[in-house]
Amino acid sequence: MGDTYFLLLSCLGFVITAQAQDCPKPTVGPNMFLKDEHNQQETFPDGSTATFECVVGYLAAGPAVITCTAGTWSPLRLTCRKKNCGPAGQVPNGHFDYSEGTEFGDKVVISCDPGYGLVGNNQLFCGDKGWKGRLPVCEVVTCDPPASIDGGSFTPRQESYDYREVVRYSCLMNDYTLDGPKSLICSENGMFEPDPPKCTMVQCEDPVIENAVWIEGSRPPHRFKAMVKYQCISGYVMEGPSTLICGINSQWSSKYPTCQKVVVPTKPPTPTTTTTTTTKRPKDVQCKEPVIKHAIKVGGSPPYTYKSTVTYECSSGYEMKGKETLTCGIDGNWSSDLPHCKGKANIALPVGLTVAAVAIAACAMCGCYYYGLPPFNKKKRGAGKSYPDSEATKDEEGVALSVRRWPTKHTLTP
């Protein structure tokens, strides 16, 4: 009985001792701290509590209080996570760089689009109560008027120009041409680009090309972009461009072409041994336009190069003498002599003249009264027989000039 009582008292004392044990200062979790009234304590009596708070910029999630029981703290279920500031807002004609993020302590950088300038601070910081700082403004870039040029002007004219606005230059005199860009644009750096042009007089010299003739294009004075085209005379072939263009520097686009005399290869003597010879056909061989009077071209068109053909036919009332189709040869000449158009013979006029000659002869031999015409030969006064049934008008020598009335029978005077 005594032993049992002693054991019971001993257990009861142990329990009382265990319940009365203090707790040490609790361990603080990440991004949190004990409240001020608990922060200075090193031990906490049994049954006491400790309260935690999150540091600035962090949000609390879960219970923040723990309890000391028989020297042991209850589990801490508080967590602290960073605050998120979210989007910083909008800036017209600007954009945001969120590469660091939008949580507490992060930085965002603002920049303007090309052609716009930033007014204000270009950075914002995410703080405990949101983004710190004021949003900037992006204003359009402007340019002062561009430079004036001698002998020229630009439009439109105004005090200032916004980004990407354009001005266009022109020369005031017709004989002058712009040397340089016609249009300038207001750039993002507040200056017009590129540099302004100049007004200059362009005049290329009239080309002199030996053994060549002008066939088309401009005539002097040759201004900017004037074009001329030349062709070698017969027997010559052109080397170089046949067309030239007058440049802004008053020089032709390329060197003058040259006309080289065509060398027709002669047939070599028959060799004793068989050899193979190759004759290179000259390039750019051209034949001149044939000129055939009273003819019409019915086939072929310039330029007439080697082996080109042209066909003609004569106009109505003409017939062709020679070949109607010509072929351009390797020497720049046509394959044969030019044909010609000869007028066809008119048989109506000779036949009429023959009939008139016969009539005149008959009048001379037989007298013209038979044919109803006055005679061509004069008669002596009183010669021949009278014609009572006719009335004739006679001249002073008695020659009948006209007959008023036809006789019923004609009497011929031999």
C-alpha positions as a printed Julia matrix, in Angstrom:
414×3 Matrix{Float64}:
   0.0    0.0      0.0
   2.78   2.37     0.94
   4.73   1.56    -2.21
   1.78   2.16    -4.4
   1.11   5.54    -2.85
   4.71   6.58    -3.32
   4.72   5.58    -6.97
   1.5    7.54    -7.58
   2.97  10.66    -5.98
   6.14  10.31    -8.05
   4.16  10.1    -11.36
   2.01  13.02   -10.41
   5.1   15.1     -9.65
   6.61  14.23   -13.06
   3.47  15.27   -14.86
   3.36  18.54   -12.94
   7.04  19.11   -13.7
   6.5   18.35   -17.43
   3.54  20.71   -17.75
   5.38  23.56   -16.15
   8.39  23.48   -18.67
   9.12  26.71   -20.67
   9.69  26.97   -24.47
  12.79  28.53   -26.07
  12.56  31.42   -28.54
  10.84  30.06   -31.68
  12.67  29.76   -35.01
  11.67  32.47   -37.51
  10.6   31.36   -41.02
  11.75  32.97   -44.31
  10.67  36.57   -44.96
   9.01  36.96   -41.55
   9.76  38.16   -37.99
   8.35  37.95   -34.43
   6.27  40.87   -33.32
   8.03  43.47   -31.25
   6.64  42.32   -27.85
   7.98  38.8    -28.48
  11.14  39.64   -30.27
  13.14  40.41   -27.08
  12.11  37.25   -25.16
  14.49  34.35   -24.96
  12.1   31.92   -23.19
   8.39  31.58   -23.27
   6.34  30.13   -20.33
   4.29  27.06   -20.87
   0.98  27.96   -22.48
   2.21  31.31   -23.91
   1.94  32.26   -27.61
   4.19  33.92   -30.2
   2.98  35.95   -33.2
   4.82  36.33   -36.55
   4.54  38.97   -39.31
   5.82  39.05   -42.95
   8.48  41.53   -43.88
   7.69  44.54   -46.15
   6.8   43.56   -49.7
   5.49  40.12   -48.75
   1.95  38.92   -48.18
   1.01  36.56   -45.25
  -0.76  33.29   -45.96
  -1.92  30.97   -43.11
  -2.0   31.29   -39.26
   0.64  33.62   -37.81
   0.38  32.44   -34.09
   2.05  29.42   -32.43
   1.59  28.07   -28.82
   4.12  26.73   -26.26
   2.95  23.43   -24.76
   5.18  21.62   -22.24
   8.31  23.14   -23.78
   7.3   22.54   -27.45
   5.92  25.04   -30.0
   2.97  24.17   -32.15
   3.74  23.94   -35.95
   4.17  27.28   -37.76
   1.84  27.35   -40.79
   2.48  30.97   -41.88
   4.08  31.55   -45.34
   5.22  34.89   -46.8
   5.3   35.44   -50.58
   6.32  38.48   -52.63
   3.75  41.03   -53.63
   3.04  41.35   -57.4
   2.48  44.86   -58.8
   0.98  43.64   -62.1
   1.07  45.78   -65.29
   2.4   49.29   -64.86
  -0.12  50.86   -67.24
   0.04  52.18   -70.83
   2.03  54.92   -72.55
   0.86  55.93   -76.06
   3.61  55.4    -78.64
   5.72  53.68   -75.97
   6.41  50.16   -74.74
   7.46  48.46   -71.44
  10.32  46.06   -70.73
   9.23  43.58   -68.03
  12.29  41.37   -68.32
  12.93  41.51   -64.51
   9.32  40.74   -63.63
   6.51  42.54   -61.81
   7.07  41.4    -58.21
   8.27  43.41   -55.25
  11.71  44.92   -55.98
  11.53  44.39   -59.75
  12.14  47.19   -62.24
  10.34  48.03   -65.48
  11.95  50.14   -68.23
   9.84  52.34   -70.55
  10.99  53.47   -74.02
   9.26  55.32   -76.87
   8.63  54.14   -80.4
  10.87  55.51   -83.21
  10.03  59.12   -83.94
   8.89  59.87   -80.38
  10.83  61.36   -77.46
  10.49  60.38   -73.78
   9.41  63.07   -71.33
   9.78  61.92   -67.68
  11.45  58.99   -65.9
  12.0   55.86   -67.96
  11.98  53.45   -64.95
   9.4   52.32   -62.38
   9.96  50.07   -59.32
   7.52  47.62   -57.79
   7.06  48.61   -54.1
   5.02  47.51   -51.11
   2.04  49.51   -52.33
   2.48  49.11   -56.11
   4.64  50.76   -58.75
   6.68  53.68   -57.52
   7.03  56.61   -59.9
   5.0   58.46   -62.51
   4.44  57.21   -66.01
   6.37  59.18   -68.65
   4.99  60.63   -71.92
   6.15  59.91   -75.49
   5.97  63.04   -77.66
   6.38  63.06   -81.44
   9.74  64.23   -82.79
   9.65  67.44   -84.88
  12.05  68.84   -87.48
  12.88  72.42   -88.36
  12.46  73.46   -92.03
  15.14  71.97   -94.33
  17.84  74.03   -96.04
  17.04  76.11   -99.14
  18.91  75.5   -102.42
  20.11  77.89  -105.14
  17.74  78.01  -108.08
  15.22  75.73  -106.41
  12.49  75.46  -103.78
  10.62  72.88  -101.69
   7.04  72.23  -100.66
   5.16  72.29   -98.34
   6.5   75.23   -96.36
   5.64  75.34   -92.63
   7.21  76.24   -89.29
   7.88  72.65   -88.2
   7.4   69.11   -89.46
   6.39  65.99   -87.56
   8.24  62.71   -87.75
   8.03  61.1    -91.23
   6.64  64.22   -92.92
   8.1   64.73   -96.41
   9.21  67.8    -98.4
   9.81  67.76  -102.17
  12.34  69.89  -104.05
  12.13  71.27  -107.59
  14.22  73.61  -109.76
  12.8   76.98  -110.75
  14.29  77.05  -114.3
  13.46  74.53  -117.01
  17.05  74.07  -118.17
  18.13  72.96  -114.67
  17.79  69.49  -113.17
  17.88  68.24  -109.57
  21.17  66.56  -108.73
  20.36  64.45  -105.7
  17.23  63.2   -103.92
  13.96  64.85  -104.86
  12.32  64.11  -101.46
  13.54  64.52   -97.88
  11.91  63.0    -94.78
  11.85  64.16   -91.15
  13.82  61.46   -89.31
  13.66  60.23   -85.72
  16.7   62.31   -84.79
  14.83  65.55   -85.57
  16.69  66.26   -88.83
  15.67  65.99   -92.49
  17.43  63.19   -94.34
  19.23  62.78   -96.69
  21.07  65.98   -97.59
  19.24  68.43   -99.93
  19.83  68.21  -103.72
  21.34  70.83  -106.04
  20.0   72.45  -109.21
  22.46  72.01  -112.05
  22.36  72.52  -115.82
  22.83  69.28  -117.73
  24.03  69.33  -121.36
  25.88  66.51  -123.08
  27.99  67.16  -126.16
  26.69  65.94  -129.5
  28.45  62.58  -130.13
  30.82  62.36  -133.09
  31.22  58.73  -134.18
  33.27  58.02  -137.27
  31.55  55.92  -139.95
  28.24  56.06  -138.06
  24.96  57.9   -138.56
  22.31  59.08  -136.09
  19.08  57.08  -136.52
  16.85  58.17  -133.62
  16.7   60.06  -130.33
  17.23  63.66  -129.25
  18.9   66.52  -131.08
  21.17  69.16  -129.48
  21.03  70.46  -126.87
  21.03  67.09  -125.12
  19.54  67.48  -121.63
  19.28  65.07  -118.68
  18.18  61.56  -119.71
  18.25  62.46  -123.42
  18.74  59.36  -125.61
  20.49  58.98  -128.96
  20.99  55.91  -131.12
  23.57  55.4   -133.87
  24.15  52.89  -136.65
  27.3   52.14  -138.65
  27.29  52.82  -142.37
  27.39  49.96  -144.87
  30.55  47.91  -144.66
  31.15  48.63  -140.98
  30.12  46.81  -137.81
  29.53  48.45  -134.42
  31.46  47.63  -131.28
  29.95  48.95  -128.07
  26.42  50.13  -127.17
  24.49  51.77  -130.0
  22.31  53.74  -127.54
  23.64  56.51  -125.27
  21.85  58.33  -122.41
  22.82  61.75  -121.08
  23.64  61.59  -117.34
  23.31  64.13  -114.54
  27.06  64.87  -114.83
  26.63  66.01  -118.46
  28.36  62.84  -119.62
  26.95  60.04  -121.78
  26.15  56.76  -120.06
  29.06  54.95  -121.71
  31.95  55.47  -124.1
  31.12  56.13  -127.72
  30.82  52.97  -129.82
  33.22  52.43  -132.72
  32.51  51.28  -136.26
  35.0   48.7   -137.48
  35.34  47.91  -141.15
  34.0   44.47  -142.01
  36.66  42.2   -143.44
  35.13  39.59  -145.74
  37.16  36.39  -145.47
  38.52  35.16  -148.8
  38.43  31.52  -149.72
  41.88  30.04  -149.07
  43.54  27.86  -151.72
  42.82  24.17  -151.55
  45.36  22.74  -149.13
  47.23  19.55  -149.86
  45.99  18.13  -146.6
  42.51  18.35  -145.18
  42.22  21.16  -142.64
  39.27  22.61  -140.84
  38.89  26.4   -140.81
  36.36  28.25  -138.75
  35.17  31.72  -139.79
  33.76  33.72  -136.98
  30.63  35.66  -137.98
  30.92  39.36  -137.0
  28.45  40.44  -134.38
  26.07  43.35  -134.71
  26.15  43.4   -138.53
  23.36  45.7   -139.75
  22.09  46.65  -143.21
  20.57  50.06  -143.97
  16.89  50.47  -144.77
  16.45  50.01  -148.56
  14.96  52.98  -150.45
  12.9   51.88  -153.48
  10.69  54.41  -155.24
   7.08  53.47  -156.0
   7.41  50.35  -153.78
   5.79  49.16  -150.56
   7.51  46.99  -147.9
   5.45  43.87  -147.2
   7.91  41.88  -145.08
  10.78  42.5   -142.62
  11.48  45.23  -140.05
  14.63  46.92  -138.62
  17.15  46.36  -137.27
  18.35  44.29  -140.26
  21.06  42.02  -138.88
  22.98  39.28  -140.61
  20.61  37.02  -142.68
  17.61  39.28  -142.05
  15.27  39.56  -145.05
  13.0   42.29  -146.38
  10.38  42.02  -149.15
   8.88  44.75  -151.35
   6.13  44.98  -153.96
   5.48  47.77  -156.44
   2.59  50.2   -156.18
  -0.38  49.96  -158.56
   0.59  50.83  -162.14
   4.21  49.7   -161.69
   5.99  46.41  -162.22
   9.12  45.21  -160.43
  12.44  44.71  -162.12
  14.78  42.62  -159.96
  14.38  40.45  -156.87
  11.54  41.35  -154.55
  13.23  39.77  -151.47
  16.65  40.9   -150.19
  18.93  39.27  -147.59
  21.36  41.15  -145.3
  24.89  39.9   -145.92
  27.84  39.49  -143.59
  29.4   42.68  -144.96
  26.38  44.82  -144.08
  25.17  44.98  -147.7
  22.06  43.46  -149.27
  22.44  40.22  -151.16
  21.73  41.76  -154.57
  21.15  45.12  -156.24
  17.99  46.89  -155.13
  15.03  46.26  -157.46
  13.2   49.15  -159.11
   9.56  49.73  -160.03
   8.91  50.64  -163.7
   5.66  52.18  -164.92
   3.47  49.9   -167.08
   2.93  50.91  -170.83
  -0.39  52.8   -171.64
  -1.79  51.56  -175.04
  -4.83  53.87  -175.08
  -2.84  56.96  -176.16
  -1.03  55.35  -179.14
  -4.31  53.87  -180.46
  -6.02  57.27  -180.28
  -3.17  58.94  -182.11
  -3.28  56.29  -184.85
  -7.04  56.81  -185.45
  -6.54  60.59  -185.62
  -3.73  60.21  -188.15
  -5.89  58.0   -190.42
  -8.75  60.52  -190.27
  -6.49  63.38  -191.22
  -5.07  61.46  -194.16
  -8.59  60.61  -195.43
  -9.59  64.26  -195.28
  -6.55  65.24  -197.29
  -7.32  62.69  -200.02
 -11.12  62.74  -200.29
 -12.3   65.96  -198.76
 -13.8   66.47  -195.35
 -17.46  67.05  -196.36
 -17.91  63.32  -196.48
 -16.97  63.13  -192.83
 -18.97  66.2   -191.8
 -15.81  68.3   -191.25
 -14.65  71.45  -193.06
 -11.86  70.79  -195.59
  -8.29  71.59  -194.64
  -7.16  72.43  -198.19
  -8.25  75.78  -199.71
  -9.99  75.68  -203.13
  -9.63  78.19  -205.93
 -12.5   80.6   -206.55
 -15.07  78.95  -208.91
 -13.5   75.51  -208.82
 -15.66  72.4   -208.33
 -19.4   71.97  -208.54
 -22.09  73.81  -206.6
 -24.33  72.26  -203.97
 -27.76  73.74  -204.31
 -29.21  71.79  -201.44
 -26.62  73.1   -198.96
 -25.77  76.48  -197.6
 -22.16  77.1   -196.7
 -20.33  80.02  -195.28
 -17.22  80.94  -197.32
 -14.23  83.13  -196.66
 -13.03  85.89  -198.95
 -11.28  83.36  -201.24
 -14.38  81.14  -201.51
 -13.28  78.46  -199.19
 -16.12  76.81  -197.29
 -15.87  77.35  -193.56
 -19.01  75.61  -192.3
 -22.0   73.78  -193.63
 -25.51  74.43  -192.3
 -27.47  71.81  -194.16
 -26.45  68.34  -195.25
 -27.03  67.4   -198.91
 -29.09  64.36  -199.55
 -26.28  62.98  -201.69
 -22.63  63.73  -201.27
 -20.69  64.65  -204.38
 -17.03  64.11  -204.01
 -14.66  66.34  -205.87
 -11.56  64.52  -206.85
